[in-house]
Amino acid sequence: MSACTALILVAASVQLATPASAKAAPQGQAPKSIPRNIVVIVLDDVGYSDLGPFGSEIRTPNIDALAARGLRYNRFDSKAVCSPTRAALLTARNPQTVRMADLPADKVDPADLTRDRGEIPANAQTIAQVLHGAGYQTYGFGKWHLAPQDQDGTAGHNASWPLQRGFDSFYGFFLGWTDQYHPNLIEGNRQIPAPETPGYHFSVDITDRAIHTLDPAAGKGGKGKFVYLAYGAGHAPIQVPRAYTDAYAGIYDKGWDKLREERLARQKAMGLMPANTVLPARNPGDRAWDSLTPTEQSVFARFMQVYAGFLTHTDEQIGRLIDYLKQTGQYDDTLIVLMSDNGAASEAGQMGSFEQLYRPNKLTPEQMLARIDELGTDKTQSEYQRPWAMLGATPFRRYKLWPNLGGVRVPMLLSWPRVVKDGGAIRGQYVDVVDVAPTLAEAAGTAFAKRVGGQAQIPVAGTSFLRSVRSAAAPETRPVQYFELRGNRAITAGHWRAVAIHRQGSDFDTDPWQLFNVATDPSETHDLAAEQPKKLAEMKTLWWREARKYSSPALAEPPARFGAREKFDDSADRPAQNE
């Protein structure tokens, strides 16, 4: 995505106010009923099965340990793409409601008050604002990607920047991705030069800063701290020091088809997936590993080695932060949520990206092989081949951007040692990303306010699932959740799930719908639409009810800014929208 332009946007500032229902934490030691610190760790483009606790062969020992003391939620859904998920995560509203139905606007149209405006309205309080009002100091690090591109951070042109949305400080990057070795950075309300330090890596940098923030002596008055740590990993460009790539030599030579089977077997053994889970057929357009030439196999395996090393490197950074919390006696009383923002990345087609992201790769496999040592370095802007995303989504169909579970279902774990009494357990309650912020607020003894500074707030759609943290027997709090992205739709109600695929520019009434019973078919392999037309009709009616409640308009084609090349296609290898 291009750098921020210098266009002018006049936007209203957002007040930081204490919710009427909230009580500020007292100075000094926090009450035993609320966490001392809250840390939210967001990974980028990491598929459901890409972490060790969710069945991966990728080595993530620190995340494994976090899961062993915490809880894994195996039915946690995102919004299938970055910005809508992050908008829902921070505001507890559906992204369509807060005008972030897709990616941020290049430049906001002041007259556009629809779901596709591309800027979160001022009267959608964020969890940072809620926790700030309750006495927490609030810090953000890493990826933002929730502001129009023409906001440059200067006064009057920064209403959607983190400091105006509840954070005391922020250090990271503004757009959808950045180079890990030479990131385009912002700090507070200003853009700063990219680091030029030998051996620099962005994941290390933001972890260092998060650790410093969590120093018990840092900050003001000993209040609790909220840390939002949004890594660029594992979003492309996949970049990591060579040793991490070499550590996976030979692991991916067997290819994505065999590795999908192995991951599902581990998921069943862990209890993440039931024994009757069937591995879906290869996605349309994705090649069989055995159909590749020996050169292609060698090159493509190296791409996945880099990605795996990238995640292991990220795991090490998370481990450093956790070790610091333990060393300073804060770990047991720190609530940590770790999640991904969408399914595994599907944009790079069958050949992957090598020299530049979101452009067709014109290099032959032989040319890539000759330059294979450049992968993972700052000499390439690389992303793995699309079938590796099929592996990341195991055991589900499709991947990022799609309404199938491979696009929306992501790994999520929660750690709070003082409260979680059955560490290592799996929670099967259905949870959506809109539910995270209300859960954090309730844990902190506060809530989203209905009015802030005399201004009515957009109603919250999320519901706290804190009861399930305390008890495996807690009832589900989310009976229904609707989904829509670029015209593609889904609705979940109990164990039923209906999905509609839309070919952009066509009549929505002609969209084919599929129906799945995910209790008996958790990987969406058996379409029941023809067998149960009444149930499908009921689900379609439910989708429209929810869409009209949360979106205006309820359904629309994507904004023209996404361009013709972004049209959704079952088999095309064209790059998808840069995010």
HULIN-V677639 format. One record per backbone hydrogen bond with DSSP energy under -0.5 kcal/mol. CO is the residue of the C=O (numbers start at 0). NH is the residue of the N-H. If there is no record, write none. Layout:
CO|NH ; CO|NH
This chain:
8|10 ; 14|16 ; 18|21 ; 30|33 ; 35|224 ; 36|334 ; 37|226 ; 38|40 ; 38|336 ; 39|41 ; 39|228 ; 40|42 ; 40|338 ; 41|230 ; 42|340 ; 44|46 ; 44|344 ; 46|49 ; 50|53 ; 50|55 ; 51|54 ; 57|59 ; 59|63 ; 60|64 ; 61|65 ; 62|66 ; 63|67 ; 64|68 ; 65|69 ; 66|423 ; 69|423 ; 69|424 ; 70|413 ; 71|73 ; 71|426 ; 72|411 ; 74|430 ; 75|409 ; 76|432 ; 79|400 ; 80|84 ; 81|85 ; 82|86 ; 83|87 ; 84|88 ; 85|89 ; 86|90 ; 87|91 ; 89|126 ; 91|460 ; 91|461 ; 93|96 ; 93|97 ; 94|99 ; 95|98 ; 98|117 ; 98|118 ; 104|148 ; 105|149 ; 107|109 ; 108|111 ; 110|112 ; 113|116 ; 114|100 ; 117|104 ; 120|123 ; 122|457 ; 125|129 ; 126|130 ; 127|131 ; 128|132 ; 129|133 ; 130|135 ; 131|134 ; 133|24 ; 136|225 ; 137|167 ; 137|168 ; 138|227 ; 139|170 ; 140|229 ; 141|172 ; 145|119 ; 147|150 ; 149|151 ; 153|156 ; 155|10 ; 156|152 ; 157|160 ; 160|163 ; 161|164 ; 161|166 ; 162|165 ; 168|139 ; 169|187 ; 170|141 ; 171|185 ; 172|143 ; 173|144 ; 179|201 ; 182|184 ; 184|191 ; 185|171 ; 186|189 ; 189|186 ; 191|184 ; 196|199 ; 200|204 ; 201|205 ; 202|206 ; 203|207 ; 204|208 ; 205|209 ; 206|210 ; 207|211 ; 208|212 ; 209|213 ; 211|214 ; 214|217 ; 219|222 ; 220|27 ; 223|136 ; 224|37 ; 224|226 ; 225|138 ; 225|227 ; 226|39 ; 226|228 ; 227|140 ; 227|229 ; 228|41 ; 228|230 ; 229|142 ; 231|234 ; 232|43 ; 236|238 ; 237|375 ; 240|243 ; 240|244 ; 241|245 ; 242|246 ; 244|247 ; 245|248 ; 247|250 ; 247|251 ; 249|252 ; 251|254 ; 253|257 ; 254|258 ; 255|259 ; 256|260 ; 257|261 ; 258|262 ; 259|263 ; 260|264 ; 261|265 ; 262|266 ; 263|267 ; 264|268 ; 265|269 ; 266|270 ; 266|271 ; 266|272 ; 267|270 ; 273|276 ; 277|279 ; 282|285 ; 287|290 ; 288|291 ; 292|296 ; 293|297 ; 294|298 ; 295|299 ; 296|300 ; 297|301 ; 298|302 ; 299|303 ; 300|304 ; 301|305 ; 302|306 ; 303|307 ; 304|308 ; 305|309 ; 306|310 ; 307|311 ; 308|312 ; 309|313 ; 310|314 ; 311|315 ; 312|316 ; 313|317 ; 314|318 ; 315|319 ; 316|320 ; 317|321 ; 318|322 ; 319|323 ; 320|324 ; 321|325 ; 322|326 ; 323|327 ; 324|329 ; 324|330 ; 325|328 ; 329|332 ; 330|333 ; 331|417 ; 332|35 ; 332|36 ; 332|334 ; 333|335 ; 334|38 ; 335|414 ; 336|40 ; 337|412 ; 338|42 ; 340|78 ; 343|399 ; 345|348 ; 347|351 ; 348|385 ; 352|382 ; 353|380 ; 355|358 ; 359|361 ; 363|367 ; 364|368 ; 365|369 ; 366|370 ; 367|370 ; 368|371 ; 370|373 ; 371|374 ; 373|376 ; 375|239 ; 376|379 ; 381|236 ; 381|237 ; 382|352 ; 384|387 ; 384|388 ; 385|388 ; 385|389 ; 386|390 ; 387|391 ; 388|392 ; 390|393 ; 391|48 ; 392|395 ; 394|279 ; 396|405 ; 398|401 ; 403|406 ; 403|407 ; 404|408 ; 406|342 ; 407|77 ; 410|339 ; 411|72 ; 412|337 ; 413|70 ; 414|335 ; 415|418 ; 415|419 ; 418|420 ; 421|424 ; 424|71 ; 425|427 ; 426|73 ; 430|76 ; 431|434 ; 432|435 ; 432|436 ; 433|437 ; 434|438 ; 435|439 ; 436|440 ; 437|441 ; 438|442 ; 439|443 ; 440|445 ; 441|444 ; 444|22 ; 449|456 ; 450|19 ; 451|454 ; 453|455 ; 454|451 ; 464|467 ; 464|468 ; 465|468 ; 465|469 ; 466|470 ; 470|473 ; 476|478 ; 478|493 ; 480|491 ; 482|489 ; 484|487 ; 487|484 ; 488|499 ; 489|482 ; 490|497 ; 491|480 ; 492|495 ; 494|517 ; 494|518 ; 495|492 ; 496|515 ; 497|490 ; 498|513 ; 499|488 ; 500|511 ; 501|503 ; 502|505 ; 506|509 ; 507|510 ; 511|500 ; 513|498 ; 514|527 ; 515|496 ; 515|517 ; 516|519 ; 516|520 ; 520|523 ; 524|526 ; 527|531 ; 531|535 ; 532|536 ; 533|537 ; 534|538 ; 535|539 ; 536|540 ; 537|541 ; 538|542 ; 539|543 ; 540|544 ; 541|545 ; 542|546 ; 543|547 ; 544|548 ; 545|549 ; 546|550 ; 551|114 ; 558|561 ; 559|562 ; 562|565 ; 563|566
